[in-house]
Amino acid sequence: MDSNKTSLAEQILRISNKLIFLEKKNIFKLGGLKLYPSEIHLIDVIAKGHDINASKMAARLGVTKGAVSQTLARLEKKGILHKTKDPQNKNELTVYFTPLGKNVLEEQRKLQVRFHDQYAKYFSNISEKEKTIIMGFLKKMEDLFDGLK
């Protein structure tokens, strides 16, 4: 294997490792409140999905329903959201953001905009061919990760 291939493979592994370690750290702080990536991801799914149940949340996140239930419980304990059982279907939950949860969501959206702006600035300076190559590579990486499940 030539050094460029080795170097590229090593870079991909370094980035993967950084993502794994980031997932275990609290990355969002608001006052004394600390949220972990799994909590932020679930907040985002809830905000985007109206009338979404735990099974659908789990499917969108690629985790188990148990993981979703545990994360929902932590978010409720932290005062981010409130869960109620659906009166028509006792197996379904309705999730509402508290005022604190709405504030967290707003602050998280601001961070996402800044993050996306950085990428947009980078991608505005590269050619369509380069974008196509990057998208093809990312799709291949996603397919490889999907194959590991």
mmCIF file of the C-alpha atoms, coordinates in Angstrom:
data_MODEL
# 
_entry.id   MODEL 
# 
loop_
_atom_site.group_PDB 
_atom_site.id 
_atom_site.type_symbol 
_atom_site.label_atom_id 
_atom_site.label_alt_id 
_atom_site.label_comp_id 
_atom_site.label_asym_id 
_atom_site.label_entity_id 
_atom_site.label_seq_id 
_atom_site.pdbx_PDB_ins_code 
_atom_site.Cartn_x 
_atom_site.Cartn_y 
_atom_site.Cartn_z 
_atom_site.occupancy 
_atom_site.B_iso_or_equiv 
_atom_site.pdbx_formal_charge 
_atom_site.auth_seq_id 
_atom_site.auth_comp_id 
_atom_site.auth_asym_id 
_atom_site.auth_atom_id 
_atom_site.pdbx_PDB_model_num 
ATOM 1   C CA . MET A 1 1   ? 0.000   0.000  0.000  1.00 0.00 ? 1   MET A CA 1 
ATOM 2   C CA . ASP A 1 2   ? 1.462   3.359  -0.927 1.00 0.00 ? 2   ASP A CA 1 
ATOM 3   C CA . SER A 1 3   ? 1.946   6.099  1.646  1.00 0.00 ? 3   SER A CA 1 
ATOM 4   C CA . ASN A 1 4   ? -0.949  8.229  0.311  1.00 0.00 ? 4   ASN A CA 1 
ATOM 5   C CA . LYS A 1 5   ? -3.426  5.379  0.824  1.00 0.00 ? 5   LYS A CA 1 
ATOM 6   C CA . THR A 1 6   ? -2.027  4.688  4.288  1.00 0.00 ? 6   THR A CA 1 
ATOM 7   C CA . SER A 1 7   ? -2.148  8.371  5.142  1.00 0.00 ? 7   SER A CA 1 
ATOM 8   C CA . LEU A 1 8   ? -5.772  8.682  3.966  1.00 0.00 ? 8   LEU A CA 1 
ATOM 9   C CA . ALA A 1 9   ? -6.836  5.581  5.895  1.00 0.00 ? 9   ALA A CA 1 
ATOM 10  C CA . GLU A 1 10  ? -5.123  6.895  9.024  1.00 0.00 ? 10  GLU A CA 1 
ATOM 11  C CA . GLN A 1 11  ? -6.830  10.289 8.636  1.00 0.00 ? 11  GLN A CA 1 
ATOM 12  C CA . ILE A 1 12  ? -10.236 8.608  8.324  1.00 0.00 ? 12  ILE A CA 1 
ATOM 13  C CA . LEU A 1 13  ? -9.558  6.561  11.470 1.00 0.00 ? 13  LEU A CA 1 
ATOM 14  C CA . ARG A 1 14  ? -8.449  9.670  13.389 1.00 0.00 ? 14  ARG A CA 1 
ATOM 15  C CA . ILE A 1 15  ? -11.648 11.493 12.417 1.00 0.00 ? 15  ILE A CA 1 
ATOM 16  C CA . SER A 1 16  ? -13.763 8.444  13.329 1.00 0.00 ? 16  SER A CA 1 
ATOM 17  C CA . ASN A 1 17  ? -12.058 8.202  16.713 1.00 0.00 ? 17  ASN A CA 1 
ATOM 18  C CA . LYS A 1 18  ? -12.602 11.896 17.380 1.00 0.00 ? 18  LYS A CA 1 
ATOM 19  C CA . LEU A 1 19  ? -16.317 11.509 16.601 1.00 0.00 ? 19  LEU A CA 1 
ATOM 20  C CA . ILE A 1 20  ? -16.558 8.518  18.947 1.00 0.00 ? 20  ILE A CA 1 
ATOM 21  C CA . PHE A 1 21  ? -14.871 10.397 21.784 1.00 0.00 ? 21  PHE A CA 1 
ATOM 22  C CA . LEU A 1 22  ? -16.981 13.506 21.177 1.00 0.00 ? 22  LEU A CA 1 
ATOM 23  C CA . GLU A 1 23  ? -20.087 11.363 21.555 1.00 0.00 ? 23  GLU A CA 1 
ATOM 24  C CA . LYS A 1 24  ? -19.040 10.584 25.140 1.00 0.00 ? 24  LYS A CA 1 
ATOM 25  C CA . LYS A 1 25  ? -18.341 14.179 26.211 1.00 0.00 ? 25  LYS A CA 1 
ATOM 26  C CA . ASN A 1 26  ? -20.815 16.836 27.167 1.00 0.00 ? 26  ASN A CA 1 
ATOM 27  C CA . ILE A 1 27  ? -20.678 19.307 24.343 1.00 0.00 ? 27  ILE A CA 1 
ATOM 28  C CA . PHE A 1 28  ? -23.472 21.704 25.117 1.00 0.00 ? 28  PHE A CA 1 
ATOM 29  C CA . LYS A 1 29  ? -23.619 23.883 28.190 1.00 0.00 ? 29  LYS A CA 1 
ATOM 30  C CA . LEU A 1 30  ? -26.235 26.447 29.078 1.00 0.00 ? 30  LEU A CA 1 
ATOM 31  C CA . GLY A 1 31  ? -25.767 27.919 32.503 1.00 0.00 ? 31  GLY A CA 1 
ATOM 32  C CA . GLY A 1 32  ? -25.277 24.913 34.784 1.00 0.00 ? 32  GLY A CA 1 
ATOM 33  C CA . LEU A 1 33  ? -26.985 22.550 32.349 1.00 0.00 ? 33  LEU A CA 1 
ATOM 34  C CA . LYS A 1 34  ? -24.805 20.039 30.499 1.00 0.00 ? 34  LYS A CA 1 
ATOM 35  C CA . LEU A 1 35  ? -26.074 17.967 27.586 1.00 0.00 ? 35  LEU A CA 1 
ATOM 36  C CA . TYR A 1 36  ? -24.436 15.061 25.830 1.00 0.00 ? 36  TYR A CA 1 
ATOM 37  C CA . PRO A 1 37  ? -24.510 14.423 22.076 1.00 0.00 ? 37  PRO A CA 1 
ATOM 38  C CA . SER A 1 38  ? -27.086 11.626 22.444 1.00 0.00 ? 38  SER A CA 1 
ATOM 39  C CA . GLU A 1 39  ? -29.376 14.104 24.212 1.00 0.00 ? 39  GLU A CA 1 
ATOM 40  C CA . ILE A 1 40  ? -28.799 16.786 21.587 1.00 0.00 ? 40  ILE A CA 1 
ATOM 41  C CA . HIS A 1 41  ? -29.491 14.307 18.782 1.00 0.00 ? 41  HIS A CA 1 
ATOM 42  C CA . LEU A 1 42  ? -32.764 13.245 20.407 1.00 0.00 ? 42  LEU A CA 1 
ATOM 43  C CA . ILE A 1 43  ? -33.817 16.862 21.020 1.00 0.00 ? 43  ILE A CA 1 
ATOM 44  C CA . ASP A 1 44  ? -33.207 17.517 17.331 1.00 0.00 ? 44  ASP A CA 1 
ATOM 45  C CA . VAL A 1 45  ? -35.264 14.485 16.255 1.00 0.00 ? 45  VAL A CA 1 
ATOM 46  C CA . ILE A 1 46  ? -38.132 15.517 18.543 1.00 0.00 ? 46  ILE A CA 1 
ATOM 47  C CA . ALA A 1 47  ? -38.040 19.088 17.244 1.00 0.00 ? 47  ALA A CA 1 
ATOM 48  C CA . LYS A 1 48  ? -38.122 17.943 13.610 1.00 0.00 ? 48  LYS A CA 1 
ATOM 49  C CA . GLY A 1 49  ? -40.663 15.148 13.992 1.00 0.00 ? 49  GLY A CA 1 
ATOM 50  C CA . HIS A 1 50  ? -44.184 16.074 14.902 1.00 0.00 ? 50  HIS A CA 1 
ATOM 51  C CA . ASP A 1 51  ? -46.125 13.217 16.523 1.00 0.00 ? 51  ASP A CA 1 
ATOM 52  C CA . ILE A 1 52  ? -43.109 10.931 16.426 1.00 0.00 ? 52  ILE A CA 1 
ATOM 53  C CA . ASN A 1 53  ? -43.062 7.873  18.661 1.00 0.00 ? 53  ASN A CA 1 
ATOM 54  C CA . ALA A 1 54  ? -40.125 6.202  20.415 1.00 0.00 ? 54  ALA A CA 1 
ATOM 55  C CA . SER A 1 55  ? -39.791 3.514  17.727 1.00 0.00 ? 55  SER A CA 1 
ATOM 56  C CA . LYS A 1 56  ? -39.483 6.137  14.997 1.00 0.00 ? 56  LYS A CA 1 
ATOM 57  C CA . MET A 1 57  ? -37.053 8.168  17.112 1.00 0.00 ? 57  MET A CA 1 
ATOM 58  C CA . ALA A 1 58  ? -34.910 5.064  17.600 1.00 0.00 ? 58  ALA A CA 1 
ATOM 59  C CA . ALA A 1 59  ? -34.982 4.274  13.879 1.00 0.00 ? 59  ALA A CA 1 
ATOM 60  C CA . ARG A 1 60  ? -33.946 7.822  12.932 1.00 0.00 ? 60  ARG A CA 1 
ATOM 61  C CA . LEU A 1 61  ? -31.090 7.761  15.428 1.00 0.00 ? 61  LEU A CA 1 
ATOM 62  C CA . GLY A 1 62  ? -30.005 4.188  14.722 1.00 0.00 ? 62  GLY A CA 1 
ATOM 63  C CA . VAL A 1 63  ? -30.382 3.170  18.375 1.00 0.00 ? 63  VAL A CA 1 
ATOM 64  C CA . THR A 1 64  ? -32.709 0.957  20.401 1.00 0.00 ? 64  THR A CA 1 
ATOM 65  C CA . LYS A 1 65  ? -36.054 2.017  21.855 1.00 0.00 ? 65  LYS A CA 1 
ATOM 66  C CA . GLY A 1 66  ? -34.491 1.418  25.275 1.00 0.00 ? 66  GLY A CA 1 
ATOM 67  C CA . ALA A 1 67  ? -31.758 3.953  24.535 1.00 0.00 ? 67  ALA A CA 1 
ATOM 68  C CA . VAL A 1 68  ? -34.412 6.465  23.473 1.00 0.00 ? 68  VAL A CA 1 
ATOM 69  C CA . SER A 1 69  ? -36.418 5.810  26.658 1.00 0.00 ? 69  SER A CA 1 
ATOM 70  C CA . GLN A 1 70  ? -33.349 6.303  28.844 1.00 0.00 ? 70  GLN A CA 1 
ATOM 71  C CA . THR A 1 71  ? -32.400 9.524  27.059 1.00 0.00 ? 71  THR A CA 1 
ATOM 72  C CA . LEU A 1 72  ? -35.981 10.826 27.282 1.00 0.00 ? 72  LEU A CA 1 
ATOM 73  C CA . ALA A 1 73  ? -35.916 10.116 31.030 1.00 0.00 ? 73  ALA A CA 1 
ATOM 74  C CA . ARG A 1 74  ? -32.632 12.030 31.425 1.00 0.00 ? 74  ARG A CA 1 
ATOM 75  C CA . LEU A 1 75  ? -33.987 14.983 29.444 1.00 0.00 ? 75  LEU A CA 1 
ATOM 76  C CA . GLU A 1 76  ? -37.124 15.028 31.550 1.00 0.00 ? 76  GLU A CA 1 
ATOM 77  C CA . LYS A 1 77  ? -35.052 14.905 34.753 1.00 0.00 ? 77  LYS A CA 1 
ATOM 78  C CA . LYS A 1 78  ? -32.959 17.828 33.465 1.00 0.00 ? 78  LYS A CA 1 
ATOM 79  C CA . GLY A 1 79  ? -36.142 19.823 32.843 1.00 0.00 ? 79  GLY A CA 1 
ATOM 80  C CA . ILE A 1 80  ? -35.793 19.906 29.049 1.00 0.00 ? 80  ILE A CA 1 
ATOM 81  C CA . LEU A 1 81  ? -39.016 18.118 28.212 1.00 0.00 ? 81  LEU A CA 1 
ATOM 82  C CA . HIS A 1 82  ? -42.144 16.654 29.693 1.00 0.00 ? 82  HIS A CA 1 
ATOM 83  C CA . LYS A 1 83  ? -43.565 13.271 28.723 1.00 0.00 ? 83  LYS A CA 1 
ATOM 84  C CA . THR A 1 84  ? -47.187 12.220 28.987 1.00 0.00 ? 84  THR A CA 1 
ATOM 85  C CA . LYS A 1 85  ? -48.892 8.989  28.001 1.00 0.00 ? 85  LYS A CA 1 
ATOM 86  C CA . ASP A 1 86  ? -51.274 9.259  25.080 1.00 0.00 ? 86  ASP A CA 1 
ATOM 87  C CA . PRO A 1 87  ? -54.806 8.815  26.490 1.00 0.00 ? 87  PRO A CA 1 
ATOM 88  C CA . GLN A 1 88  ? -55.929 6.926  23.354 1.00 0.00 ? 88  GLN A CA 1 
ATOM 89  C CA . ASN A 1 89  ? -52.892 4.640  23.211 1.00 0.00 ? 89  ASN A CA 1 
ATOM 90  C CA . LYS A 1 90  ? -51.132 3.920  26.507 1.00 0.00 ? 90  LYS A CA 1 
ATOM 91  C CA . ASN A 1 91  ? -48.051 2.629  24.646 1.00 0.00 ? 91  ASN A CA 1 
ATOM 92  C CA . GLU A 1 92  ? -47.454 6.011  22.992 1.00 0.00 ? 92  GLU A CA 1 
ATOM 93  C CA . LEU A 1 93  ? -45.852 9.063  24.568 1.00 0.00 ? 93  LEU A CA 1 
ATOM 94  C CA . THR A 1 94  ? -46.417 12.695 23.844 1.00 0.00 ? 94  THR A CA 1 
ATOM 95  C CA . VAL A 1 95  ? -43.323 14.799 24.393 1.00 0.00 ? 95  VAL A CA 1 
ATOM 96  C CA . TYR A 1 96  ? -43.381 18.552 25.000 1.00 0.00 ? 96  TYR A CA 1 
ATOM 97  C CA . PHE A 1 97  ? -40.476 20.943 25.348 1.00 0.00 ? 97  PHE A CA 1 
ATOM 98  C CA . THR A 1 98  ? -40.447 22.931 28.574 1.00 0.00 ? 98  THR A CA 1 
ATOM 99  C CA . PRO A 1 99  ? -39.495 26.629 28.449 1.00 0.00 ? 99  PRO A CA 1 
ATOM 100 C CA . LEU A 1 100 ? -35.932 25.552 29.300 1.00 0.00 ? 100 LEU A CA 1 
ATOM 101 C CA . GLY A 1 101 ? -36.103 22.972 26.511 1.00 0.00 ? 101 GLY A CA 1 
ATOM 102 C CA . LYS A 1 102 ? -37.225 25.623 24.042 1.00 0.00 ? 102 LYS A CA 1 
ATOM 103 C CA . ASN A 1 103 ? -34.312 27.804 25.125 1.00 0.00 ? 103 ASN A CA 1 
ATOM 104 C CA . VAL A 1 104 ? -31.870 24.885 24.684 1.00 0.00 ? 104 VAL A CA 1 
ATOM 105 C CA . LEU A 1 105 ? -33.347 24.176 21.258 1.00 0.00 ? 105 LEU A CA 1 
ATOM 106 C CA . GLU A 1 106 ? -32.914 27.812 20.215 1.00 0.00 ? 106 GLU A CA 1 
ATOM 107 C CA . GLU A 1 107 ? -29.294 27.918 21.411 1.00 0.00 ? 107 GLU A CA 1 
ATOM 108 C CA . GLN A 1 108 ? -28.542 24.590 19.709 1.00 0.00 ? 108 GLN A CA 1 
ATOM 109 C CA . ARG A 1 109 ? -30.005 25.910 16.445 1.00 0.00 ? 109 ARG A CA 1 
ATOM 110 C CA . LYS A 1 110 ? -27.685 28.928 16.654 1.00 0.00 ? 110 LYS A CA 1 
ATOM 111 C CA . LEU A 1 111 ? -24.690 26.605 17.058 1.00 0.00 ? 111 LEU A CA 1 
ATOM 112 C CA . GLN A 1 112 ? -25.848 24.495 14.110 1.00 0.00 ? 112 GLN A CA 1 
ATOM 113 C CA . VAL A 1 113 ? -26.169 27.587 11.910 1.00 0.00 ? 113 VAL A CA 1 
ATOM 114 C CA . ARG A 1 114 ? -22.598 28.642 12.743 1.00 0.00 ? 114 ARG A CA 1 
ATOM 115 C CA . PHE A 1 115 ? -21.364 25.096 12.057 1.00 0.00 ? 115 PHE A CA 1 
ATOM 116 C CA . HIS A 1 116 ? -23.221 24.886 8.732  1.00 0.00 ? 116 HIS A CA 1 
ATOM 117 C CA . ASP A 1 117 ? -22.021 28.358 7.741  1.00 0.00 ? 117 ASP A CA 1 
ATOM 118 C CA . GLN A 1 118 ? -18.407 27.184 8.111  1.00 0.00 ? 118 GLN A CA 1 
ATOM 119 C CA . TYR A 1 119 ? -19.061 24.260 5.785  1.00 0.00 ? 119 TYR A CA 1 
ATOM 120 C CA . ALA A 1 120 ? -20.996 26.404 3.331  1.00 0.00 ? 120 ALA A CA 1 
ATOM 121 C CA . LYS A 1 121 ? -18.068 28.818 3.160  1.00 0.00 ? 121 LYS A CA 1 
ATOM 122 C CA . TYR A 1 122 ? -15.664 25.962 2.429  1.00 0.00 ? 122 TYR A CA 1 
ATOM 123 C CA . PHE A 1 123 ? -17.932 24.345 -0.170 1.00 0.00 ? 123 PHE A CA 1 
ATOM 124 C CA . SER A 1 124 ? -18.557 27.653 -1.932 1.00 0.00 ? 124 SER A CA 1 
ATOM 125 C CA . ASN A 1 125 ? -14.853 27.727 -2.821 1.00 0.00 ? 125 ASN A CA 1 
ATOM 126 C CA . ILE A 1 126 ? -14.533 24.282 -4.402 1.00 0.00 ? 126 ILE A CA 1 
ATOM 127 C CA . SER A 1 127 ? -15.554 23.016 -7.814 1.00 0.00 ? 127 SER A CA 1 
ATOM 128 C CA . GLU A 1 128 ? -18.627 20.932 -8.612 1.00 0.00 ? 128 GLU A CA 1 
ATOM 129 C CA . LYS A 1 129 ? -16.307 18.056 -9.495 1.00 0.00 ? 129 LYS A CA 1 
ATOM 130 C CA . GLU A 1 130 ? -14.683 18.236 -6.056 1.00 0.00 ? 130 GLU A CA 1 
ATOM 131 C CA . LYS A 1 131 ? -18.115 18.362 -4.392 1.00 0.00 ? 131 LYS A CA 1 
ATOM 132 C CA . THR A 1 132 ? -19.198 15.273 -6.355 1.00 0.00 ? 132 THR A CA 1 
ATOM 133 C CA . ILE A 1 133 ? -16.048 13.416 -5.283 1.00 0.00 ? 133 ILE A CA 1 
ATOM 134 C CA . ILE A 1 134 ? -16.563 14.378 -1.628 1.00 0.00 ? 134 ILE A CA 1 
ATOM 135 C CA . MET A 1 135 ? -20.243 13.381 -1.709 1.00 0.00 ? 135 MET A CA 1 
ATOM 136 C CA . GLY A 1 136 ? -19.351 10.051 -3.337 1.00 0.00 ? 136 GLY A CA 1 
ATOM 137 C CA . PHE A 1 137 ? -16.733 9.388  -0.692 1.00 0.00 ? 137 PHE A CA 1 
ATOM 138 C CA . LEU A 1 138 ? -19.092 10.277 2.163  1.00 0.00 ? 138 LEU A CA 1 
ATOM 139 C CA . LYS A 1 139 ? -21.812 8.064  0.703  1.00 0.00 ? 139 LYS A CA 1 
ATOM 140 C CA . LYS A 1 140 ? -19.342 5.175  0.514  1.00 0.00 ? 140 LYS A CA 1 
ATOM 141 C CA . MET A 1 141 ? -18.311 5.772  4.158  1.00 0.00 ? 141 MET A CA 1 
ATOM 142 C CA . GLU A 1 142 ? -21.957 5.817  5.201  1.00 0.00 ? 142 GLU A CA 1 
ATOM 143 C CA . ASP A 1 143 ? -22.584 2.547  3.339  1.00 0.00 ? 143 ASP A CA 1 
ATOM 144 C CA . LEU A 1 144 ? -19.535 0.992  5.027  1.00 0.00 ? 144 LEU A CA 1 
ATOM 145 C CA . PHE A 1 145 ? -20.789 2.068  8.471  1.00 0.00 ? 145 PHE A CA 1 
ATOM 146 C CA . ASP A 1 146 ? -24.281 0.777  7.678  1.00 0.00 ? 146 ASP A CA 1 
ATOM 147 C CA . GLY A 1 147 ? -22.715 -2.576 6.815  1.00 0.00 ? 147 GLY A CA 1 
ATOM 148 C CA . LEU A 1 148 ? -21.199 -2.799 10.304 1.00 0.00 ? 148 LEU A CA 1 
ATOM 149 C CA . LYS A 1 149 ? -24.573 -2.931 12.058 1.00 0.00 ? 149 LYS A CA 1 
# 
